[in-house]
Amino acid sequence: MLTVNIDRQKAARYGLNVGDIQDTVATAIGGREAGTLFEGDRRFDILVRLPESLRNDLEGMKRLPIALPRATGTGGAEGRTHFIQLAEVASFELAPGPNQVSRENGKRRIVVSANVRGRDVGSFVADAEAALAQVKIPPGYWTSWGGTFENLQSATQRLQIVVPVSLLLVFVLLFAMFGNAKDGLLVFTGIPFALTGGILALWLRDIPMSISAAVGFIALSGVAVLNGLVMISYIRTLREEGMPLDTAIRDGALTRLRPVLMTALVASLGFIPMAIATGTGAEVQRPLATVVIGGILSSTLLTLLVLPILYRLAHRPDEQEEDVTAEPVHPQHATTSHQT
């Protein structure tokens, strides 16, 4: 890259300013629009600059004429325009340089790109920042992370709002379905067990946590509630028909065993192609499908084994109160004695 270093002191002695010299050099090398050529309906800009042979000739560039300011003669008449060679007010240097200079917020910027494989972007950036902290950076320089990591940060901030709102809406719907918070919380316990299964599935497949996996957890929260809703709703129906608590729980669990298993198997089998995908977009599909499959399996086990036990523990006091209320009250026979 050709660098033209202008000597400001020499230019000042000739009455030149740096802008005039730079304009002349820019016109000679880069060119300047001098007009427009019309050819029918088409327009072509007329660009004036030195031929390529002179632009690549360093000695020829040194002889580039620079116009001096016109001197005013006697009687107010303008004098002749004099020229000097560019080499008299500037020095030339050929050195390797960037093809282009990028800017951001009015400051120069250089981009260093890296492809992260085999680990998540968040931990990579954390390790890279720890390594950069040991490097002494000159004043005026700074580092910032963009690309996928910047998108990850913005998505994480959105998920910090979306996830609590989604869980709250799920609980509100459960409360509206059952009419009490106790049964709603019992069904809501399927979500933590489902999240545990999703995390375990990611660990078994050695897949890092990502935004697609987080989206899978959100979808899993809704799917995990369905099995518990089917189970609790049927047990409540049996109890409303007058069946005892233990009998209602046993019959409800056995009756809803097949529907719950079929729901879990259908949802899991539907995500298997995404879980084993290897083509375009597989890096997005695999975490999402893995989370959903692992979470559905663990939530199904919760629904069939743990949820009936939790329901019995939660509603046992209610049954005892009903038994006490249903006990008959035997009247006491009063005896009177007469004294004579």
C-alpha positions in Angstrom: 0.0 0.0 0.0 1.3 3.4 -1.0 1.4 5.9 1.9 2.0 9.6 1.2 3.3 11.4 4.3 2.9 15.2 3.9 5.4 17.5 5.6 3.3 20.2 7.1 6.2 22.6 7.7 7.4 22.4 4.0 3.8 22.8 2.8 3.3 25.8 5.1 6.4 27.5 3.6 4.8 27.2 0.1 1.5 28.5 1.4 -0.2 25.1 0.9 -2.6 23.4 3.3 -2.8 19.6 3.7 -6.3 19.5 2.3 -5.2 20.8 -1.1 -2.4 18.3 -1.4 -4.7 15.4 -0.4 -7.3 16.5 -3.0 -4.7 16.5 -5.7 -3.4 13.1 -4.7 -6.9 11.7 -4.4 -7.8 13.0 -7.8 -4.7 11.5 -9.4 -5.1 8.1 -7.9 -8.8 7.6 -7.1 -10.2 10.0 -9.7 -12.9 12.6 -9.6 -16.1 12.9 -11.4 -15.9 15.6 -14.1 -19.2 15.2 -15.9 -21.8 12.9 -17.3 -21.8 11.2 -20.7 -25.2 10.5 -22.3 -25.6 7.7 -24.7 -29.2 7.2 -25.5 -31.1 6.5 -22.3 -27.9 5.5 -20.5 -25.7 7.7 -18.4 -22.0 7.3 -17.7 -19.9 9.3 -15.2 -16.8 10.9 -16.6 -13.9 10.1 -14.2 -10.7 12.0 -14.5 -7.5 10.4 -13.1 -4.0 9.4 -14.1 -3.4 6.4 -16.3 -2.7 3.1 -14.6 0.9 3.1 -15.7 1.5 6.4 -13.9 -0.5 5.4 -10.8 1.8 2.4 -10.4 4.9 4.4 -11.0 6.3 5.7 -7.8 8.8 8.1 -9.5 6.0 9.4 -11.7 3.9 10.1 -8.6 6.7 12.0 -7.0 6.7 14.4 -10.0 3.0 15.0 -9.6 2.5 18.8 -10.0 1.0 20.7 -7.0 -0.5 24.1 -7.8 0.8 26.9 -5.5 -1.5 29.7 -4.4 -1.7 32.5 -7.0 0.3 35.6 -6.1 -1.3 39.0 -6.5 0.8 41.3 -8.7 1.0 45.1 -8.8 -2.2 46.9 -9.7 -4.4 44.0 -8.4 -3.6 41.8 -11.4 -3.4 38.1 -10.7 0.0 36.5 -11.2 0.8 33.3 -12.9 0.1 29.9 -11.3 3.3 28.1 -10.3 3.7 24.4 -9.6 6.0 22.3 -7.5 6.5 18.6 -7.5 4.7 16.4 -4.8 8.1 15.1 -3.7 9.1 18.5 -2.4 6.3 18.5 0.3 5.7 14.8 0.9 7.5 11.5 1.2 6.4 8.2 -0.1 6.4 4.8 1.5 5.3 1.4 0.2 4.3 -1.0 3.0 1.7 -3.7 3.5 -1.7 -2.4 4.6 -5.4 -3.3 4.9 -7.5 -3.5 1.8 -10.3 -1.5 3.6 -10.8 0.2 6.9 -14.0 -0.6 8.7 -15.5 1.9 11.2 -18.1 1.6 13.9 -19.4 4.6 15.9 -16.9 6.7 14.2 -13.9 4.6 15.2 -11.8 2.2 13.3 -12.6 -1.5 13.8 -10.9 -4.8 12.9 -12.9 -8.0 13.0 -11.4 -11.3 14.2 -13.6 -14.3 13.3 -13.6 -17.8 14.9 -15.7 -20.9 14.4 -16.6 -22.6 17.7 -17.0 -26.4 17.5 -17.5 -29.0 20.1 -18.5 -26.5 22.9 -21.0 -23.8 23.5 -20.3 -20.2 22.5 -20.9 -18.8 26.0 -18.1 -20.8 27.7 -15.7 -20.1 24.8 -16.2 -16.4 25.2 -15.7 -16.6 28.9 -12.4 -18.4 28.4 -11.3 -16.0 25.7 -12.1 -13.0 27.9 -10.0 -14.5 30.7 -7.1 -14.9 28.2 -7.5 -11.4 26.9 -7.4 -10.0 30.4 -3.8 -11.1 30.6 -2.9 -9.2 27.5 -1.9 -5.5 27.9 -3.9 -3.5 25.3 -2.6 0.0 24.4 -4.7 3.0 25.5 -7.5 3.7 23.0 -8.1 0.1 22.1 -11.0 -2.0 23.3 -12.6 -5.4 22.5 -16.2 -6.3 22.1 -17.9 -9.6 21.1 -20.5 -9.9 18.4 -21.9 -12.4 15.9 -23.5 -15.5 17.4 -22.5 -14.5 21.0 -24.3 -11.1 20.6 -27.4 -12.9 19.3 -27.1 -15.3 22.2 -27.0 -12.5 24.8 -30.1 -10.8 23.3 -32.0 -14.1 23.1 -31.0 -14.9 26.7 -32.4 -11.5 27.9 -35.7 -12.2 26.0 -35.9 -15.7 27.5 -35.5 -14.3 31.0 -38.9 -12.6 30.4 -40.6 -15.2 28.3 -39.9 -18.3 30.5 -41.4 -16.9 33.7 -44.4 -15.5 31.8 -44.9 -18.9 30.1 -44.8 -20.8 33.4 -47.2 -18.3 35.0 -49.6 -18.7 32.2 -49.5 -22.5 32.5 -50.2 -22.3 36.2 -53.1 -19.8 35.6 -54.7 -22.2 33.1 -54.3 -25.1 35.6 -55.9 -23.1 38.3 -58.8 -22.2 36.0 -59.1 -25.9 35.1 -59.3 -27.3 38.6 -60.6 -24.3 40.5 -58.0 -24.7 43.3 -54.3 -24.1 43.6 -53.5 -27.5 45.2 -54.3 -29.7 42.2 -52.8 -27.0 39.9 -49.5 -27.3 41.8 -49.6 -31.1 41.7 -49.8 -31.0 37.9 -47.2 -28.2 37.8 -44.7 -30.5 39.5 -44.3 -32.3 36.1 -42.4 -29.3 34.8 -39.3 -29.6 37.2 -39.1 -33.4 36.5 -39.3 -32.7 32.8 -36.6 -30.1 32.9 -34.4 -32.6 34.8 -34.9 -35.2 32.1 -34.1 -32.6 29.4 -30.8 -31.6 31.1 -29.9 -35.3 31.6 -30.5 -36.0 27.9 -28.3 -33.1 26.9 -25.5 -34.4 29.2 -25.8 -37.9 27.8 -25.5 -36.7 24.2 -22.8 -34.2 25.1 -24.7 -31.3 23.6 -24.0 -27.8 25.0 -26.8 -25.6 26.3 -28.0 -23.2 23.5 -30.9 -21.0 22.6 -32.6 -23.9 20.7 -32.4 -26.1 23.8 -34.0 -23.3 25.8 -36.8 -23.1 23.3 -37.2 -26.9 23.7 -37.6 -26.4 27.5 -40.4 -23.9 26.9 -42.2 -26.4 24.5 -41.5 -29.2 27.0 -43.3 -27.3 29.8 -46.5 -27.4 28.0 -46.2 -31.1 26.9 -45.2 -32.2 30.4 -48.4 -30.7 31.9 -50.7 -32.7 29.6 -50.1 -36.1 31.0 -50.5 -34.9 34.6 -53.7 -33.1 33.6 -55.2 -36.3 32.1 -54.3 -38.2 35.3 -55.6 -35.7 37.9 -58.7 -34.9 35.9 -59.8 -38.6 35.9 -59.0 -39.1 39.5 -61.1 -36.1 40.4 -64.0 -37.4 38.3 -63.9 -40.7 40.2 -63.8 -39.0 43.6 -66.8 -36.8 42.6 -68.7 -40.1 41.9 -68.2 -41.1 45.5 -65.2 -43.4 45.2 -62.7 -43.5 48.1 -59.4 -41.7 47.7 -57.1 -44.8 47.5 -59.5 -46.6 45.2 -59.9 -43.6 42.9 -56.1 -43.1 42.7 -55.5 -46.8 41.9 -58.2 -47.1 39.3 -57.4 -43.7 37.8 -53.7 -44.5 37.4 -54.4 -47.9 35.9 -57.1 -46.6 33.5 -55.0 -43.7 32.3 -51.8 -45.8 31.9 -52.3 -46.5 28.3 -53.3 -43.0 27.2 -50.3 -41.4 29.0 -47.9 -43.9 27.5 -49.3 -43.5 24.0 -49.1 -39.7 24.3 -45.5 -39.8 25.5 -44.4 -42.3 22.8 -46.1 -40.4 20.0 -44.4 -37.2 21.0 -41.0 -38.8 21.5 -41.1 -40.7 18.2 -42.0 -37.6 16.4 -38.9 -35.8 17.5 -36.4 -38.7 16.8 -35.7 -37.6 13.2 -34.8 -34.1 14.5 -32.6 -35.6 17.3 -30.5 -37.7 14.8 -30.4 -35.0 12.0 -27.0 -34.4 10.4 -27.8 -32.0 7.5 -28.4 -28.3 7.3 -29.9 -26.9 10.5 -29.0 -30.0 12.5 -27.2 -27.8 15.1 -30.6 -26.2 15.9 -32.8 -29.3 15.6 -30.7 -31.7 17.7 -30.7 -29.7 21.0 -34.4 -29.0 20.8 -35.4 -32.6 20.0 -33.1 -34.0 22.6 -34.6 -31.8 25.3 -38.1 -32.7 24.4 -37.5 -36.4 24.2 -35.6 -36.6 27.5 -38.2 -34.4 29.3 -41.2 -36.3 28.0 -39.7 -39.6 29.2 -39.0 -38.3 32.7 -42.3 -36.5 33.0 -44.1 -39.7 32.0 -42.4 -41.6 34.8 -43.4 -38.8 37.2 -47.0 -38.9 36.0 -47.3 -42.7 36.4 -45.4 -43.3 39.6 -44.8 -40.1 41.6 -47.9 -38.0 40.8 -50.5 -40.5 42.3 -48.4 -40.6 45.5 -48.3 -36.8 45.7 -52.0 -36.6 45.1 -52.7 -39.0 47.9 -50.4 -37.1 50.3 -52.0 -33.8 49.4 -55.6 -35.0 49.7 -55.3 -37.3 52.6 -56.3 -34.6 55.2 -59.3 -33.8 53.1 -60.5 -37.4 53.2 -60.0 -37.6 57.0 -62.1 -34.5 57.4 -64.8 -36.0 55.3 -64.7 -39.2 57.4 -65.1 -37.2 60.6 -68.0 -35.3 59.2 -69.7 -38.4 58.1 -69.6 -40.2 61.5 -73.1 -40.4 63.1 -73.6 -38.5 66.3 -75.1 -40.8 69.0 -77.4 -38.8 71.5 -76.8 -39.3 75.2 -79.8 -40.5 77.3 -80.4 -38.3 80.3 -81.8 -39.9 83.4 -83.7 -38.1 86.1 -84.3 -39.1 89.6 -87.0 -37.8 91.9 -86.4 -37.4 95.6 -89.2 -37.9 97.9 
